């Protein structure tokens, strides 16, 4: 029997409208209480806000995804004004972070402007006392940790995190949360992360519509996949599955003040 779950990170606005509707119709059937719907830019934020007005299970977060072309200063200013105006309607600032994958494609890439933008969002999240959803992996994560420490801000959710042991320990010590994707079923790196990171600072996510491999090959990414993720997490942690369900659910409720 399944227990109640929350998808802590999904790009609901990126799905085709038909798939959005199918996911929303399936929520009760698969005991999915809520979707943390992150945004990629202002237009994305506006769509997620509209979706949330139609369905209270959708909890929108507003931000600028870093894996895209550097925006004009005016675009960031407009987005931050939107966040300020709609702070009572949003669950978090996000998705924001640093462009690790974009930079890997271009070795002449400059990171400084992205760091400056991220600094603005962390400062805003701290001022509004809202959680911040972060895209920060491998060597980018320590940079983001420094920015969070600059503002003494701990309400940080590193989604689909990947990094070295030193960074993992640093993040756990600072009280930052991570979320585990369905690739925990087949990726050793993610399995190791689950083994080493405190369950008390862990959530689950799909990052949909990002596709997965293994048992999910050629399958539309759906929040119901999280039930399989949780079974794997319980196996790795060598814990009773009902206890793992409860802990992950309560972690997400507490972190996002749901």
N, C-alpha and C positions, 0 to 999 in steps of 0.2 A: 504493500500500500504506500502510495506517495504521500509526502508531507508538503506543507506550503513552502513555496520558494519565491524569491525576488531576483529578477535579472538586474544586476547592478550596473550594467553598461551595455546599451544597445543603440544603434543608429536607426531608430524606427523610421525617421523621415526619409532614409535612403531606399527603403524597400519600395517596390511598386505598390500602388494603392491597393490592388487586389490582395497582395501578400500581407500588407498591413492589416487589412480587414480580417483575413484568415487567422493571423496571430491573435488579434484582439478577441475574436470569437472563441478561440481555444483557451483563453486564460483560465476560466473557471474549470473546464474539463481537466486541465493539467495542473491545477492548484497553484497557479502563478498569480500572486497577489498584486505585484507591481512591476513596472518596467522603468528603470532610470534611463530616460531618453536623452542622450547627449547630443550636442550640436557641433557643427563644423564651422559655422560663420553666421552672420546676421540672418540671411535668408533661411538658413537651416533652423536657427533659433525661433524665427517667426512661425515656421511650419510646426515645430514641436510644441510651441505654445498653443497653437490652434488645435492640434491633436489632443493636448491635455484638457482643453476646454470641453472636448467631446467625450472624453473617457477619463474618469478620475483615477484609473489604475496607472495612467501615464504620468510620470513625475519628471518634468523637463529640467535639463541643465543647459546653460547657455555659455558658449565659449568659441574659441577659434582653434581648430585642429592644426597643429604645426606642420603636418606633412603636405603642405601646399605652398604656392608662391607667396612670398612676403607681401602682406597687404599694405595699402597706404595708411599713413597715420590717421587720416580722417575715418577710414573704415573701422579701425580699432576704437577710436573715440566714439563713433556711432554705436558700436556694439556695447561698449561699456555704459553708455547712456541708456541703452535698451535694458541692460542688466539692472542698472540702478532703478529704472522705472518699474521693472517687473520682478523685483526681488522677492516680493511676497508670493509670486506665482511659480517661482523656480525652486528646485531642490538643492542646486549646487551651481558653482561656476565650472564649466567644462564642456567639451574636452579641450584642454590646453596642455602645452608642454614644449618639447624640443624635437626637431625634425631629424631623428636618427637615420631613418631609411632614405629620406630625400638626400641627406648629406653623403650617404654611402655611394650614391649614383654620381656625385659630383664632388671630387676631392678638393676643388677650389672654393667650395661652399663656405660662406661666412656665417658663423653662428651668433654673432654678437647682437644683431637686430632681433633675432628670435628670443634671445635671453632677455632683452629689454622689454619685449612684449609680454613674456611670461611674468616678469617682475611686476608689471602693471596689474595683471590678473591676480597674482598672489596677494598683492597689496589690497586689491578690491575685495577679494574673498575674505581676507582678514578683517577689513573694515565692516563688511556686511555680516560677519560671523557665519559664513556659509561654507560647507565643505567644498574642496576643490578636487576635480577629477583630472588626473595627470597621465599624459603620454610621455614616459621617460624611461628608456631602457638602456642597458649596458652602461657605457661610459657617460651617458647623459644624466643618469640618475644622481650621481654625487653632486653635479652642478645644481640640480633641482633641490636636493636636500639642503644645500647651502642657502639657496634663495628662501626656502621655507624657514630655515633657522634665522635668517636675517630679520624676518617678521615674527619670530617665535610662534609660528603657526603650525598646528599639529593635525588639523582636520584634513589630512591628505589621503587621497585614494589613488594609488598607483595601479592603473588597470593593465592587465596582461603583462605584468612586470617580468623582466629577464635581466639578470645581473650577477655580479660576482658575490662570493661569500661575505667579503668585508662590507659591501653595500647592503646586502640582505640583513646583516647583523645591525648595521647602523640604522636602517629604516625601522626594524623591529623595535630597537631601543627607543627611538623617537616616537613610537606609537602610531606610525603610519599604517594604513590598511592596504592590502593588495586584493585582487580578485583573480579567480582561476577560470580559464576558458575550457571548452570541451576538448582541446588538444591534450589535456591531462591524461586522456585515455591512451595516448600513443607517444607523447613526447617526453623523453627522459629528463630533459632540462626542467620542464614544468613539474614533473613528478618529484624531482629533487627539491624544488622550491616548496612544494606542499609538505614534504617531509620535514624541512628545516624551519619553516615560518610558523609562528604561533597561530593556532586555529582561532584564537580569540581576536585576531586582527585580520581575518580572512573573509572574503565574500566570493560569490560566483557570478559569472557573466557570460554572455555569448559574443559580444562585440559584433553581433549581426548587423548587416547581412554577410559579414566576412565568412567565407566558406571554410569548412574543416575537412580533414582527411580521415583515414582509418575507417571506423564504422559509419562515419557521416559523409563519406565520399559521394558526390553528386546529389546531396540532400540540402534543401534550403535550410539555412540556419534558423532555428526556432528555439524559443526559451525552454521548451520541454526537454531539450538536450541536457539541461542542467541537472536533471534527475540522474542521468548517467555520470555526469561529472561528480556529483556528490557521492554516489556509490564508490567511485574510484578514490576520492579523497578519504572516505572512511576506511577503505582497504589499506591505503598508504599509511594512514595515521593509526591503523589497528584499533579502531574504535567502533562502538555500536553505531549503526547508520542513523538510528533515530536521534541519537545525541548530536551527531554531526549536522543533521538537518536543522535541529533546534538552534545550535550554536551559530551556524551561518545565517539563518533567518534573523535571529536576534541581533547579531552583529550589524546586519544591514539596516534593520529598523533603528538601532541605536545611533549608528554613524550618520544616517540621513534624517534622523529625527522624524521618522514616519509614524 
